[in-house]
Amino acid sequence: MTSLHDQGGGQLSNGFKPRHVTMLSIAGIIGAGLFVGSGHAIAACGPAVILAYLAAGTLVVLVMRMLGEMAVANPDTGSFSTYAEKAIGPWAGFTIGWLYWWFWVLVVPIEALAAGHILNQWFPFIDTWVIALASVVLLSITNLFGVEKYGEFEFWFALLKVTAIIAFIGFGAAALMGWLPLHQGAGIVSLMSQHGGFAPNGMGAVVGAFITIMFSFIGTESVTIAAAESGEPSRNIAKATRSVIWRIGVFYLLSILVVISVVPWNDPALASVGSYQRALELLEVPHAKLLVDLVVLVAVTSCMNSSIYIASRMLYSLARRGDAPSAAAKTSTNGVPRRAVLATAAVGAFIAALNHFAPASLFDFLLSSSGAVALLVYLAIAISQLRMRRIHGDALTFKMWLFPWATYAVILFISAALAVLLFLPEHRAEATSTLCLALGVSLIGIVTCRRRNSLNPAQSAY
């Protein structure tokens, strides 16, 4: 298989340093989903939310191992989209690539509006949507510089997020252990006995929370996209993939465990102000809202920046393979696909503006169309790895555990999760709209690939 860097035309740079890739893999895509959105999941299913996080985390670890196997053997900016094209067919690479691009395009206005909401509280004379648009423009500019500048920007922002999460876990643990002269957290056992037990709303609520949690996990796989622009992509991908277990264990499981040990699941403020802020308030930390707002502002800015980067690289990859307008494959003298960046940012900014000028139902519909994209992407990765193993065989230096049984288990689990979501009223719209979107994109992909192959039969030997 040939890397996109070797196919001629616009070339990406190799400006990422190992520390950039390392920090991006650790916290590059942690946004408002962990700091604020986790409160909705906890409010929905109580302390049992830890099971949903554990299931989602286990799934991500297994998927990253499968993706790592393919990416170490063949680093590529298109990552799983390229592997799906080779393993399943051109239509699959087309579908997964465009769905992934669409997902990250929608993350741009979500994070921009979150930043706008925070800044609007500090500067109420500026409308939220104006701040959101301005933030998209500013971060688009950072993406137009060389990738080493983007890597440096994200390195420090990711470091701030890591520091904040570790500080939160450490402070919460110290309070729960009685080491601080502050209001002590009640503890998870005490809270469960007082508020309906471990799963007060039943295990069905845990399944429902799973898709909400998956939304905050997706992006872990993007390190394979970023690593393709580093000097030693295979080594960096293997290193990042091996570290995914402790990253999920520390940043997600431990921090959520602290929250559910401090905040009752039925606390009315949990879903409205966010899990981190409510936990700090109950621990009587001064200026808890300001502290969390500052961290969330850094997180959403970083996540928005990463969203533009990830989506633009996927668009670039699609263009290189003939699945998107060829203009998106052109790069600047410093190796940046500027047209792909500008196109991605423009669509994200337009959707952010829709939130203000169009009916709320339209914005909600657009968001629901990406609700289950993470599961579809992970399903494609698992199927691709299953088939790609036949190509590489024993020549692989980085392999999936317990092959093929672990791969089959992931495929069955994701398929079952998608089926269950169709029967849950609160998630049926998300699952249905995402599957309909995937079907529509797949049909376009089949037609596009057949037309391209009929014009150039030499490329149809898949």
C-alpha positions as a LaTeX table, in Angstrom:
\begin{tabular}{lrrr}
\hline
Residue & $x$ (\AA) & $y$ (\AA) & $z$ (\AA) \\
\hline
Met1 & 0.00 & 0.00 & 0.00 \\
Thr2 & 1.24 & 3.51 & $-0.82$ \\
Ser3 & 1.13 & 6.45 & 1.50 \\
Leu4 & $-0.62$ & 9.60 & 0.41 \\
His5 & 2.70 & 11.34 & 0.71 \\
Asp6 & 4.00 & 9.29 & $-2.21$ \\
Gln7 & 1.19 & 9.71 & $-4.70$ \\
Gly8 & 2.29 & 13.00 & $-6.24$ \\
Gly9 & 0.59 & 16.39 & $-6.16$ \\
Gly10 & 0.28 & 18.46 & $-3.01$ \\
Gln11 & 2.41 & 17.10 & $-0.19$ \\
Leu12 & 1.85 & 17.43 & 3.54 \\
Ser13 & 4.79 & 18.38 & 5.74 \\
Asn14 & 6.36 & 16.24 & 8.46 \\
Gly15 & 6.42 & 19.06 & 11.00 \\
Phe16 & 4.97 & 17.30 & 14.05 \\
Lys17 & 7.57 & 16.55 & 16.71 \\
Pro18 & 7.24 & 13.41 & 18.87 \\
Arg19 & 6.13 & 15.50 & 21.87 \\
His20 & 3.40 & 17.09 & 19.75 \\
Val21 & 2.00 & 13.70 & 18.74 \\
Thr22 & 2.30 & 12.42 & 22.31 \\
Met23 & 0.37 & 15.33 & 23.82 \\
Leu24 & $-2.22$ & 15.29 & 21.01 \\
Ser25 & $-2.80$ & 11.61 & 21.68 \\
Ile26 & $-3.19$ & 12.27 & 25.41 \\
Ala27 & $-5.63$ & 15.18 & 25.46 \\
Gly28 & $-5.91$ & 16.78 & 22.03 \\
Ile29 & $-9.62$ & 16.02 & 21.58 \\
Ile30 & $-10.87$ & 16.43 & 25.17 \\
Gly31 & $-13.50$ & 19.15 & 24.93 \\
Ala32 & $-16.66$ & 20.15 & 26.74 \\
Gly33 & $-17.94$ & 16.56 & 26.59 \\
Leu34 & $-15.91$ & 15.50 & 29.63 \\
Phe35 & $-16.11$ & 18.68 & 31.71 \\
Val36 & $-19.76$ & 19.51 & 31.06 \\
Gly37 & $-21.50$ & 16.84 & 28.96 \\
Ser38 & $-20.69$ & 14.03 & 31.37 \\
Gly39 & $-23.20$ & 15.58 & 33.77 \\
His40 & $-26.05$ & 14.61 & 31.44 \\
Ala41 & $-24.88$ & 10.99 & 31.34 \\
Ile42 & $-24.61$ & 10.83 & 35.14 \\
Ala43 & $-28.05$ & 12.43 & 35.58 \\
Ala44 & $-29.52$ & 9.85 & 33.21 \\
Cys45 & $-28.28$ & 6.65 & 34.84 \\
Gly46 & $-26.72$ & 7.46 & 38.21 \\
Pro47 & $-23.51$ & 5.87 & 39.52 \\
Ala48 & $-23.94$ & 3.06 & 36.97 \\
Val49 & $-22.62$ & 5.56 & 34.44 \\
Ile50 & $-19.19$ & 4.18 & 35.33 \\
Leu51 & $-20.22$ & 0.97 & 33.53 \\
Ala52 & $-21.06$ & 2.95 & 30.40 \\
Tyr53 & $-17.69$ & 4.70 & 30.58 \\
Leu54 & $-15.95$ & 1.37 & 31.16 \\
Ala55 & $-17.71$ & $-0.23$ & 28.18 \\
Ala56 & $-16.97$ & 2.75 & 25.93 \\
Gly57 & $-13.36$ & 2.86 & 27.13 \\
Thr58 & $-12.84$ & $-0.86$ & 26.53 \\
Leu59 & $-14.30$ & $-0.52$ & 23.05 \\
Val60 & $-12.00$ & 2.39 & 22.24 \\
Val61 & $-8.94$ & 0.51 & 23.52 \\
Leu62 & $-9.72$ & $-2.49$ & 21.30 \\
Val63 & $-10.51$ & $-0.34$ & 18.28 \\
Met64 & $-7.32$ & 1.66 & 18.74 \\
Arg65 & $-5.33$ & $-1.56$ & 18.87 \\
Met66 & $-6.88$ & $-2.68$ & 15.59 \\
Leu67 & $-6.32$ & 0.70 & 14.00 \\
Gly68 & $-2.77$ & 0.77 & 15.33 \\
Glu69 & $-2.06$ & $-2.56$ & 13.65 \\
Met70 & $-3.02$ & $-1.12$ & 10.26 \\
Ala71 & $-1.55$ & 2.34 & 10.81 \\
Val72 & 1.87 & 1.12 & 11.97 \\
Ala73 & 2.08 & $-1.07$ & 8.86 \\
Asn74 & 0.99 & 1.81 & 6.61 \\
Pro75 & 0.84 & 5.35 & 8.11 \\
Asp76 & $-1.59$ & 7.43 & 6.09 \\
Thr77 & $-3.34$ & 10.77 & 6.50 \\
Gly78 & $-6.59$ & 9.11 & 5.42 \\
Ser79 & $-6.12$ & 6.52 & 8.18 \\
Phe80 & $-9.17$ & 4.27 & 8.61 \\
Ser81 & $-10.89$ & 5.76 & 5.55 \\
Thr82 & $-7.99$ & 4.62 & 3.37 \\
Tyr83 & $-7.91$ & 1.22 & 5.07 \\
Ala84 & $-11.66$ & 0.78 & 4.55 \\
Glu85 & $-11.15$ & 1.57 & 0.87 \\
Lys86 & $-8.47$ & $-1.08$ & 0.52 \\
Ala87 & $-10.11$ & $-3.73$ & 2.71 \\
Ile88 & $-13.82$ & $-3.34$ & 1.98 \\
Gly89 & $-14.06$ & $-1.33$ & $-1.22$ \\
Pro90 & $-13.79$ & 2.23 & $-2.60$ \\
Trp91 & $-17.38$ & 2.99 & $-1.59$ \\
Ala92 & $-16.57$ & 2.16 & 2.05 \\
Gly93 & $-13.58$ & 4.52 & 2.13 \\
Phe94 & $-15.74$ & 7.21 & 0.51 \\
Thr95 & $-18.55$ & 6.72 & 3.05 \\
Ile96 & $-16.44$ & 6.58 & 6.21 \\
Gly97 & $-14.27$ & 9.50 & 5.07 \\
Trp98 & $-17.20$ & 11.81 & 4.41 \\
Leu99 & $-19.08$ & 10.76 & 7.55 \\
Tyr100 & $-15.99$ & 11.45 & 9.64 \\
Trp101 & $-15.48$ & 14.82 & 7.97 \\
Trp102 & $-19.12$ & 15.69 & 8.64 \\
Phe103 & $-18.82$ & 14.69 & 12.29 \\
Trp104 & $-15.86$ & 17.01 & 12.90 \\
Val105 & $-17.42$ & 19.84 & 10.89 \\
Leu106 & $-20.34$ & 19.68 & 13.32 \\
Val107 & $-18.01$ & 19.64 & 16.32 \\
Val108 & $-16.64$ & 23.02 & 15.17 \\
Pro109 & $-19.90$ & 24.97 & 15.80 \\
Ile110 & $-20.67$ & 22.95 & 18.94 \\
Glu111 & $-17.37$ & 23.93 & 20.55 \\
Ala112 & $-17.51$ & 27.46 & 19.09 \\
Leu113 & $-20.94$ & 28.05 & 20.60 \\
Ala114 & $-19.73$ & 26.65 & 23.94 \\
Ala115 & $-16.87$ & 29.16 & 23.87 \\
Gly116 & $-19.29$ & 31.90 & 22.83 \\
His117 & $-21.59$ & 31.10 & 25.75 \\
Ile118 & $-18.75$ & 31.39 & 28.27 \\
Leu119 & $-17.35$ & 34.61 & 26.81 \\
Asn120 & $-20.84$ & 36.11 & 26.49 \\
Gln121 & $-21.17$ & 35.87 & 30.28 \\
Trp122 & $-18.01$ & 37.97 & 30.62 \\
Phe123 & $-18.82$ & 40.32 & 27.72 \\
Pro124 & $-22.64$ & 40.38 & 27.53 \\
Phe125 & $-22.64$ & 43.20 & 24.97 \\
Ile126 & $-21.29$ & 40.76 & 22.34 \\
Asp127 & $-23.75$ & 38.14 & 21.06 \\
Thr128 & $-22.83$ & 34.48 & 21.46 \\
Trp129 & $-23.00$ & 33.76 & 17.74 \\
Val130 & $-20.64$ & 36.66 & 16.95 \\
Ile131 & $-18.07$ & 35.29 & 19.39 \\
Ala132 & $-18.55$ & 31.80 & 17.95 \\
Leu133 & $-17.92$ & 32.99 & 14.38 \\
Ala134 & $-14.91$ & 35.03 & 15.46 \\
Ser135 & $-13.41$ & 32.01 & 17.23 \\
Val136 & $-13.82$ & 29.86 & 14.11 \\
Val137 & $-12.08$ & 32.51 & 12.01 \\
Leu138 & $-9.19$ & 32.87 & 14.45 \\
Leu139 & $-8.62$ & 29.14 & 14.76 \\
Ser140 & $-8.84$ & 28.73 & 11.00 \\
Ile141 & $-5.93$ & 31.13 & 10.76 \\
Thr142 & $-3.86$ & 29.02 & 13.16 \\
Asn143 & $-4.52$ & 26.01 & 10.93 \\
Leu144 & $-3.22$ & 27.88 & 7.88 \\
Phe145 & 0.30 & 28.09 & 9.31 \\
Gly146 & 2.71 & 25.17 & 9.17 \\
Val147 & 1.70 & 22.04 & 11.04 \\
Glu148 & 4.56 & 22.59 & 13.50 \\
Lys149 & 2.85 & 25.83 & 14.64 \\
Tyr150 & $-0.44$ & 23.99 & 15.09 \\
Gly151 & 1.38 & 21.23 & 16.98 \\
Glu152 & 2.99 & 23.74 & 19.34 \\
Phe153 & $-0.33$ & 25.50 & 19.95 \\
Glu154 & $-2.06$ & 22.21 & 20.74 \\
Phe155 & 0.82 & 20.95 & 22.85 \\
Trp156 & 0.40 & 23.71 & 25.41 \\
Phe157 & $-3.40$ & 23.67 & 25.32 \\
Ala158 & $-3.44$ & 19.89 & 25.79 \\
Leu159 & $-0.94$ & 20.25 & 28.64 \\
Leu160 & $-3.28$ & 22.70 & 30.39 \\
Lys161 & $-6.17$ & 20.24 & 30.05 \\
Val162 & $-4.09$ & 17.38 & 31.42 \\
Thr163 & $-2.96$ & 19.50 & 34.35 \\
Ala164 & $-6.54$ & 20.56 & 35.15 \\
Ile165 & $-7.88$ & 16.98 & 35.06 \\
Ile166 & $-5.08$ & 15.60 & 37.21 \\
Ala167 & $-5.54$ & 18.46 & 39.70 \\
Phe168 & $-9.29$ & 17.75 & 39.86 \\
Ile169 & $-8.73$ & 14.04 & 40.48 \\
Gly170 & $-6.06$ & 14.72 & 43.09 \\
Phe171 & $-8.14$ & 17.33 & 44.92 \\
Gly172 & $-11.28$ & 15.18 & 44.85 \\
Ala173 & $-9.42$ & 12.11 & 46.10 \\
Ala174 & $-7.81$ & 14.12 & 48.92 \\
Ala175 & $-11.23$ & 15.46 & 49.98 \\
Leu176 & $-12.80$ & 11.99 & 49.90 \\
Met177 & $-9.95$ & 10.60 & 52.00 \\
Gly178 & $-10.47$ & 13.36 & 54.58 \\
Trp179 & $-7.09$ & 14.93 & 54.03 \\
Leu180 & $-8.42$ & 18.45 & 53.45 \\
Pro181 & $-10.02$ & 20.78 & 56.00 \\
Leu182 & $-12.95$ & 21.39 & 53.66 \\
His183 & $-16.39$ & 19.97 & 53.23 \\
Gln184 & $-15.85$ & 16.25 & 52.68 \\
Gly185 & $-17.42$ & 14.33 & 49.82 \\
Ala186 & $-20.04$ & 11.83 & 50.93 \\
Gly187 & $-18.47$ & 8.90 & 49.05 \\
Ile188 & $-20.02$ & 6.72 & 46.39 \\
Val189 & $-21.33$ & 4.04 & 48.78 \\
Ser190 & $-23.10$ & 6.63 & 50.96 \\
Leu191 & $-24.59$ & 8.41 & 47.94 \\
Met192 & $-25.88$ & 5.14 & 46.46 \\
Ser193 & $-27.60$ & 4.19 & 49.72 \\
Gln194 & $-29.29$ & 7.59 & 49.92 \\
His195 & $-30.33$ & 8.03 & 46.30 \\
Gly196 & $-31.69$ & 4.79 & 44.91 \\
Gly197 & $-28.70$ & 2.50 & 44.58 \\
Phe198 & $-26.17$ & 1.86 & 41.84 \\
Ala199 & $-28.51$ & 1.92 & 38.84 \\
Pro200 & $-31.60$ & 3.88 & 39.97 \\
Asn201 & $-33.00$ & 4.14 & 36.45 \\
Gly202 & $-32.18$ & 0.58 & 35.40 \\
Met203 & $-29.57$ & $-0.82$ & 33.04 \\
Gly204 & $-31.48$ & 0.47 & 30.03 \\
Ala205 & $-30.40$ & 3.98 & 31.01 \\
Val206 & $-26.78$ & 2.81 & 31.01 \\
Val207 & $-27.12$ & 1.62 & 27.42 \\
Gly208 & $-28.69$ & 4.96 & 26.51 \\
Ala209 & $-25.81$ & 6.85 & 28.09 \\
Phe210 & $-23.35$ & 4.85 & 26.02 \\
Ile211 & $-23.86$ & 6.86 & 22.83 \\
Thr212 & $-23.55$ & 10.15 & 24.73 \\
Ile213 & $-20.25$ & 8.96 & 26.13 \\
Met214 & $-19.02$ & 7.71 & 22.76 \\
Phe215 & $-19.45$ & 11.27 & 21.45 \\
Ser216 & $-16.81$ & 12.45 & 23.94 \\
Phe217 & $-14.48$ & 9.51 & 23.19 \\
Ile218 & $-14.37$ & 9.86 & 19.41 \\
Gly219 & $-11.20$ & 11.57 & 18.29 \\
Thr220 & $-8.85$ & 9.17 & 20.04 \\
Glu221 & $-8.29$ & 7.55 & 16.65 \\
Ser222 & $-7.28$ & 10.89 & 15.09 \\
Val223 & $-3.73$ & 10.48 & 16.40 \\
Thr224 & $-3.12$ & 8.16 & 13.43 \\
Ile225 & $-4.03$ & 11.08 & 11.15 \\
Ala226 & $-1.71$ & 13.49 & 12.94 \\
Ala227 & 1.15 & 10.99 & 13.19 \\
Ala228 & 1.27 & 10.75 & 9.39 \\
Glu229 & 2.67 & 14.32 & 9.47 \\
Ser230 & 5.51 & 13.41 & 11.83 \\
Gly231 & 9.04 & 12.26 & 11.14 \\
Glu232 & 8.54 & 8.73 & 12.52 \\
Pro233 & 4.84 & 7.96 & 11.99 \\
Ser234 & 4.94 & 4.21 & 12.68 \\
Arg235 & 6.85 & 4.63 & 15.95 \\
Asn236 & 4.62 & 7.50 & 17.11 \\
Ile237 & 1.42 & 5.60 & 16.28 \\
Ala238 & 2.56 & 2.51 & 18.17 \\
Lys239 & 3.51 & 4.62 & 21.20 \\
Ala240 & 0.18 & 6.50 & 21.22 \\
Thr241 & $-1.82$ & 3.32 & 20.77 \\
Arg242 & $-0.11$ & 1.59 & 23.69 \\
Ser243 & $-0.84$ & 4.55 & 25.98 \\
Val244 & $-4.57$ & 4.69 & 25.28 \\
Ile245 & $-5.40$ & 2.36 & 28.21 \\
Trp246 & $-3.96$ & 4.57 & 30.93 \\
Arg247 & $-5.25$ & 7.73 & 29.22 \\
Ile248 & $-8.83$ & 6.49 & 29.36 \\
Gly249 & $-8.35$ & 5.05 & 32.84 \\
Val250 & $-7.01$ & 8.30 & 34.29 \\
Phe251 & $-8.81$ & 11.06 & 32.45 \\
Tyr252 & $-12.24$ & 9.50 & 32.11 \\
Leu253 & $-12.78$ & 6.69 & 34.63 \\
Leu254 & $-11.00$ & 8.28 & 37.59 \\
Ser255 & $-12.44$ & 11.75 & 37.07 \\
Ile256 & $-16.00$ & 10.40 & 36.69 \\
Leu257 & $-15.48$ & 8.23 & 39.77 \\
Val258 & $-14.61$ & 11.37 & 41.73 \\
Val259 & $-17.76$ & 13.13 & 40.46 \\
Ile260 & $-20.18$ & 10.32 & 41.34 \\
Ser261 & $-18.53$ & 10.06 & 44.77 \\
Val262 & $-19.24$ & 13.73 & 45.47 \\
Val263 & $-22.39$ & 14.67 & 43.55 \\
Pro264 & $-25.75$ & 12.87 & 43.95 \\
Trp265 & $-26.90$ & 11.65 & 40.54 \\
Asn266 & $-30.27$ & 13.40 & 40.97 \\
Asp267 & $-28.77$ & 16.79 & 41.87 \\
Pro268 & $-30.75$ & 19.27 & 39.68 \\
Ala269 & $-27.62$ & 21.32 & 38.98 \\
Leu270 & $-25.63$ & 18.38 & 37.62 \\
Ala271 & $-26.90$ & 18.55 & 34.05 \\
Ser272 & $-27.20$ & 22.33 & 33.96 \\
Val273 & $-23.79$ & 23.46 & 35.23 \\
Gly274 & $-21.72$ & 20.36 & 34.46 \\
Ser275 & $-20.16$ & 17.58 & 36.48 \\
Tyr276 & $-16.81$ & 19.20 & 37.30 \\
Gln277 & $-18.28$ & 22.52 & 38.43 \\
Arg278 & $-20.95$ & 20.90 & 40.60 \\
Ala279 & $-18.38$ & 18.64 & 42.27 \\
Leu280 & $-16.13$ & 21.59 & 43.09 \\
Glu281 & $-19.12$ & 23.57 & 44.40 \\
Leu282 & $-20.08$ & 20.76 & 46.77 \\
Leu283 & $-16.46$ & 20.57 & 47.91 \\
Glu284 & $-16.74$ & 24.30 & 48.68 \\
Val285 & $-13.95$ & 25.36 & 46.33 \\
Pro286 & $-13.96$ & 29.18 & 45.95 \\
His287 & $-14.75$ & 30.51 & 42.47 \\
Ala288 & $-15.57$ & 27.02 & 41.18 \\
Lys289 & $-17.55$ & 28.36 & 38.22 \\
Leu290 & $-14.76$ & 30.69 & 37.10 \\
Leu291 & $-12.13$ & 27.95 & 37.40 \\
Val292 & $-14.18$ & 25.47 & 35.40 \\
Asp293 & $-15.16$ & 28.11 & 32.82 \\
Leu294 & $-11.48$ & 28.87 & 32.22 \\
Val295 & $-10.63$ & 25.19 & 31.80 \\
Val296 & $-13.63$ & 24.57 & 29.55 \\
Leu297 & $-12.73$ & 27.63 & 27.45 \\
Val298 & $-9.25$ & 26.21 & 26.91 \\
Ala299 & $-10.72$ & 22.77 & 26.21 \\
Val300 & $-13.30$ & 23.89 & 23.66 \\
Thr301 & $-10.79$ & 26.17 & 21.93 \\
Ser302 & $-8.33$ & 23.30 & 21.67 \\
Cys303 & $-11.00$ & 20.84 & 20.54 \\
Met304 & $-12.29$ & 23.29 & 17.94 \\
Asn305 & $-8.78$ & 23.79 & 16.63 \\
Ser306 & $-8.27$ & 20.02 & 16.45 \\
Ser307 & $-11.64$ & 19.58 & 14.74 \\
Ile308 & $-10.64$ & 21.91 & 11.91 \\
Tyr309 & $-7.29$ & 20.13 & 11.60 \\
Ile310 & $-8.77$ & 16.59 & 11.59 \\
Ala311 & $-11.60$ & 17.42 & 9.18 \\
Ser312 & $-9.32$ & 19.27 & 6.77 \\
Arg313 & $-6.86$ & 16.33 & 6.65 \\
Met314 & $-9.67$ & 13.88 & 5.98 \\
Leu315 & $-10.98$ & 16.14 & 3.21 \\
Tyr316 & $-7.44$ & 16.34 & 1.81 \\
Ser317 & $-7.20$ & 12.54 & 1.84 \\
Leu318 & $-10.57$ & 12.16 & 0.11 \\
Ala319 & $-9.47$ & 14.61 & $-2.57$ \\
Arg320 & $-6.20$ & 12.74 & $-3.11$ \\
Arg321 & $-8.19$ & 9.57 & $-3.77$ \\
Gly322 & $-10.64$ & 11.28 & $-6.12$ \\
Asp323 & $-13.53$ & 11.20 & $-3.63$ \\
Ala324 & $-13.66$ & 14.99 & $-3.13$ \\
Pro325 & $-12.97$ & 18.03 & $-5.36$ \\
Ser326 & $-9.32$ & 17.96 & $-6.44$ \\
Ala327 & $-8.80$ & 21.55 & $-5.21$ \\
Ala328 & $-8.88$ & 20.25 & $-1.62$ \\
Ala329 & $-5.74$ & 18.20 & $-2.32$ \\
Lys330 & $-3.58$ & 21.20 & $-3.13$ \\
Thr331 & $-1.13$ & 22.30 & $-0.46$ \\
Ser332 & 0.77 & 25.51 & 0.26 \\
Thr333 & 4.54 & 25.83 & 0.20 \\
Asn334 & 4.64 & 24.87 & 3.90 \\
Gly335 & 2.63 & 21.68 & 3.32 \\
Val336 & $-0.80$ & 22.85 & 4.54 \\
Pro337 & $-3.97$ & 21.93 & 2.59 \\
Arg338 & $-5.29$ & 25.48 & 2.88 \\
Arg339 & $-8.32$ & 25.02 & 0.67 \\
Ala340 & $-9.40$ & 22.01 & 2.71 \\
Val341 & $-8.94$ & 24.05 & 5.90 \\
Leu342 & $-10.93$ & 27.00 & 4.55 \\
Ala343 & $-13.73$ & 24.82 & 3.19 \\
Thr344 & $-14.05$ & 22.98 & 6.50 \\
Ala345 & $-14.02$ & 26.17 & 8.55 \\
Ala346 & $-16.53$ & 27.85 & 6.24 \\
Val347 & $-19.06$ & 25.02 & 6.64 \\
Gly348 & $-18.51$ & 24.97 & 10.41 \\
Ala349 & $-19.01$ & 28.74 & 10.63 \\
Phe350 & $-22.15$ & 28.55 & 8.49 \\
Ile351 & $-23.68$ & 25.92 & 10.80 \\
Ala352 & $-22.76$ & 28.03 & 13.84 \\
Ala353 & $-24.63$ & 30.95 & 12.26 \\
Leu354 & $-27.62$ & 28.67 & 11.58 \\
Asn355 & $-27.97$ & 28.17 & 15.31 \\
His356 & $-28.82$ & 31.89 & 15.61 \\
Phe357 & $-30.73$ & 32.61 & 12.41 \\
Ala358 & $-32.46$ & 29.32 & 11.60 \\
Pro359 & $-35.06$ & 27.43 & 13.66 \\
Ala360 & $-33.56$ & 25.43 & 16.52 \\
Ser361 & $-35.05$ & 22.26 & 15.06 \\
Leu362 & $-32.76$ & 22.53 & 12.03 \\
Phe363 & $-29.62$ & 22.79 & 14.15 \\
Asp364 & $-30.79$ & 19.87 & 16.31 \\
Phe365 & $-31.46$ & 17.80 & 13.19 \\
Leu366 & $-27.95$ & 18.44 & 11.89 \\
Leu367 & $-26.46$ & 17.42 & 15.23 \\
Ser368 & $-28.51$ & 14.24 & 15.40 \\
Ser369 & $-27.22$ & 13.21 & 11.97 \\
Ser370 & $-23.78$ & 12.61 & 13.49 \\
Gly371 & $-24.96$ & 11.00 & 16.72 \\
Ala372 & $-23.89$ & 7.44 & 15.87 \\
Val373 & $-21.00$ & 8.21 & 13.50 \\
Ala374 & $-18.47$ & 7.06 & 16.11 \\
Leu375 & $-19.95$ & 3.57 & 16.15 \\
Leu376 & $-20.01$ & 3.37 & 12.33 \\
Val377 & $-16.37$ & 4.49 & 12.13 \\
Tyr378 & $-15.34$ & 1.93 & 14.73 \\
Leu379 & $-17.30$ & $-0.78$ & 12.94 \\
Ala380 & $-15.48$ & 0.04 & 9.69 \\
Ile381 & $-12.12$ & $-0.09$ & 11.50 \\
Ala382 & $-12.90$ & $-3.55$ & 12.92 \\
Ile383 & $-14.04$ & $-4.99$ & 9.58 \\
Ser384 & $-11.04$ & $-3.44$ & 7.81 \\
Gln385 & $-8.58$ & $-4.91$ & 10.31 \\
Leu386 & $-10.19$ & $-8.33$ & 9.96 \\
Arg387 & $-9.61$ & $-8.25$ & 6.22 \\
Met388 & $-6.27$ & $-6.43$ & 6.19 \\
Arg389 & $-4.71$ & $-9.09$ & 8.44 \\
Arg390 & $-4.95$ & $-11.46$ & 5.46 \\
Ile391 & $-2.76$ & $-9.07$ & 3.46 \\
His392 & $-0.05$ & $-8.41$ & 6.04 \\
Gly393 & $-0.19$ & $-11.68$ & 7.98 \\
Asp394 & 2.83 & $-12.49$ & 10.13 \\
Ala395 & 4.84 & $-9.55$ & 8.75 \\
Leu396 & 3.13 & $-7.21$ & 11.22 \\
Thr397 & 5.21 & $-5.81$ & 14.08 \\
Phe398 & 2.19 & $-4.42$ & 15.97 \\
Lys399 & $-0.79$ & $-6.74$ & 16.28 \\
Met400 & $-4.32$ & $-6.86$ & 17.61 \\
Trp401 & $-4.78$ & $-8.94$ & 20.75 \\
Leu402 & $-6.63$ & $-12.30$ & 20.63 \\
Phe403 & $-7.16$ & $-12.14$ & 16.88 \\
Pro404 & $-9.66$ & $-12.90$ & 15.38 \\
Trp405 & $-11.97$ & $-13.44$ & 18.37 \\
Ala406 & $-11.53$ & $-9.98$ & 19.91 \\
Thr407 & $-12.20$ & $-8.42$ & 16.50 \\
Tyr408 & $-15.37$ & $-10.48$ & 16.05 \\
Ala409 & $-16.48$ & $-9.50$ & 19.56 \\
Val410 & $-16.06$ & $-5.79$ & 18.73 \\
Ile411 & $-18.04$ & $-6.17$ & 15.50 \\
Leu412 & $-20.87$ & $-7.96$ & 17.32 \\
Phe413 & $-20.89$ & $-5.45$ & 20.18 \\
Ile414 & $-21.09$ & $-2.41$ & 17.89 \\
Ser415 & $-23.79$ & $-4.02$ & 15.75 \\
Ala416 & $-25.81$ & $-4.83$ & 18.87 \\
Ala417 & $-25.34$ & $-1.29$ & 20.23 \\
Leu418 & $-26.64$ & 0.22 & 16.98 \\
Ala419 & $-29.64$ & $-2.11$ & 17.06 \\
Val420 & $-30.42$ & $-1.26$ & 20.70 \\
Leu421 & $-30.25$ & 2.47 & 19.98 \\
Leu422 & $-32.97$ & 2.07 & 17.37 \\
Phe423 & $-35.30$ & 0.81 & 20.11 \\
Leu424 & $-34.49$ & 3.49 & 22.69 \\
Pro425 & $-36.94$ & 6.40 & 22.22 \\
Glu426 & $-34.48$ & 9.05 & 23.38 \\
His427 & $-31.80$ & 7.90 & 20.91 \\
Arg428 & $-33.89$ & 6.56 & 18.04 \\
Ala429 & $-33.77$ & 9.85 & 16.13 \\
Glu430 & $-29.97$ & 10.00 & 16.36 \\
Ala431 & $-29.47$ & 6.40 & 15.27 \\
Thr432 & $-32.04$ & 6.61 & 12.47 \\
Ser433 & $-30.78$ & 9.90 & 11.04 \\
Thr434 & $-27.14$ & 8.76 & 11.17 \\
Leu435 & $-27.92$ & 5.44 & 9.48 \\
Cys436 & $-30.00$ & 7.20 & 6.82 \\
Leu437 & $-27.15$ & 9.66 & 6.22 \\
Ala438 & $-24.69$ & 6.76 & 5.98 \\
Leu439 & $-26.92$ & 4.98 & 3.50 \\
Gly440 & $-27.27$ & 8.11 & 1.37 \\
Val441 & $-23.51$ & 8.76 & 1.38 \\
Ser442 & $-22.85$ & 5.10 & 0.57 \\
Leu443 & $-25.14$ & 5.27 & $-2.48$ \\
Ile444 & $-23.36$ & 8.41 & $-3.66$ \\
Gly445 & $-20.04$ & 6.64 & $-3.08$ \\
Ile446 & $-21.06$ & 3.58 & $-5.08$ \\
Val447 & $-22.18$ & 5.74 & $-8.02$ \\
Thr448 & $-19.08$ & 7.95 & $-7.84$ \\
Cys449 & $-16.65$ & 5.02 & $-7.62$ \\
Arg450 & $-18.33$ & 3.14 & $-10.48$ \\
Arg451 & $-18.23$ & 6.21 & $-12.69$ \\
Arg452 & $-14.57$ & 6.80 & $-11.86$ \\
Asn453 & $-13.70$ & 3.17 & $-12.55$ \\
Ser454 & $-15.54$ & 3.21 & $-15.85$ \\
Leu455 & $-13.48$ & 6.23 & $-16.93$ \\
Asn456 & $-10.23$ & 4.72 & $-15.62$ \\
Pro457 & $-10.45$ & 0.90 & $-15.46$ \\
Ala458 & $-6.83$ & 0.68 & $-14.27$ \\
Gln459 & $-7.95$ & 1.93 & $-10.84$ \\
Ser460 & $-10.77$ & $-0.58$ & $-10.40$ \\
Ala461 & $-8.69$ & $-3.56$ & $-9.35$ \\
Tyr462 & $-9.90$ & $-3.72$ & $-5.75$ \\
\hline
\end{tabular}
